[in-house]
Amino acid sequence: MGMERVVQFAGPPPTWAAIQKELAVAGLPVTVRMIDGLPAFPDEIPPDDWREVRISTPSGMMTLRKQSDGIAVAVWGNADERLQAEWEKVVEACGTIVHR
């Protein structure tokens, strides 16, 4: 079972470039692994209409999924403390974009 947090937004969802920029500011390197259920090259940039992006961080994997009211960020329920801390950084980064 997984754990999920949703960052809500009133307007259009942020682009992947905006999310990636905030993750870099937060000091969290990520690599794109899948885009909309398909394998991705590590340097591939998801298109603006992406629906689901799976990323890897230094501690593990997580998924970002667009929803009608926000972006859900999910990790597996057995995520260790390091991965949970990175998960929180991703949630915060998305929230920073949304609340500007």
C-alpha positions in Angstrom: 0.0 0.0 0.0 1.2 3.5 -0.8 1.2 6.9 0.9 0.0 9.9 -1.0 -0.2 13.7 -0.5 -2.1 16.0 -2.8 -1.0 19.6 -3.5 -4.1 21.5 -4.6 -4.1 24.4 -7.1 -6.7 26.8 -8.3 -5.3 27.4 -11.8 -3.6 25.2 -14.3 -1.0 22.7 -13.0 2.6 23.6 -13.1 4.8 22.4 -16.0 7.4 19.8 -15.4 10.1 22.4 -16.0 8.7 24.5 -13.1 8.6 21.4 -10.8 12.1 20.4 -11.7 13.4 23.9 -11.1 11.9 24.0 -7.6 13.4 20.5 -6.9 16.8 21.8 -7.9 16.3 24.9 -5.6 15.5 22.4 -2.8 18.7 20.5 -3.5 16.9 17.3 -4.5 18.3 15.7 -7.7 15.7 13.6 -9.5 15.7 11.4 -12.6 12.7 10.8 -14.7 12.0 7.1 -15.1 8.6 6.9 -16.7 6.2 9.3 -18.3 2.5 8.3 -18.6 3.3 4.7 -18.0 6.1 4.5 -20.6 9.8 4.2 -19.9 11.7 7.5 -20.3 15.3 8.5 -20.9 16.9 10.0 -17.8 17.2 13.4 -19.3 13.7 13.3 -21.0 11.4 16.2 -20.2 7.7 15.3 -19.9 5.4 17.3 -22.2 3.2 20.0 -20.6 0.2 17.6 -20.9 1.8 14.8 -18.8 -0.5 12.9 -16.5 1.9 10.7 -14.5 5.6 11.0 -14.0 7.7 8.4 -12.0 11.0 9.8 -10.7 13.9 8.4 -8.8 15.6 10.3 -6.0 18.8 9.3 -4.2 16.7 7.2 -1.8 14.1 5.7 -4.1 11.1 6.1 -6.4 8.0 8.1 -6.3 5.1 9.1 -8.6 3.6 12.4 -9.4 0.1 12.3 -10.8 -2.0 15.1 -12.0 -5.6 15.2 -10.7 -8.5 17.5 -11.4 -7.7 19.5 -8.3 -3.9 19.1 -7.9 -0.9 16.9 -8.1 -0.7 13.7 -6.1 2.8 12.7 -4.9 3.0 9.0 -3.9 5.5 6.6 -2.4 5.3 3.0 -1.3 4.2 2.5 2.3 7.5 0.8 3.1 9.5 4.0 2.3 12.3 4.5 4.8 12.9 7.8 6.6 15.2 9.2 3.9 12.7 8.5 1.1 9.9 10.0 3.2 12.0 13.2 3.7 12.6 13.4 0.0 8.9 12.8 -0.6 8.1 15.8 1.7 10.6 17.9 -0.3 8.8 17.0 -3.5 5.4 17.9 -2.0 6.8 21.2 -0.7 8.4 22.0 -4.1 5.0 21.5 -5.8 3.3 23.6 -3.2 5.8 26.4 -3.7 4.9 26.6 -7.4 1.2 26.3 -6.8 1.0 29.0 -4.1 3.1 31.7 -5.9 
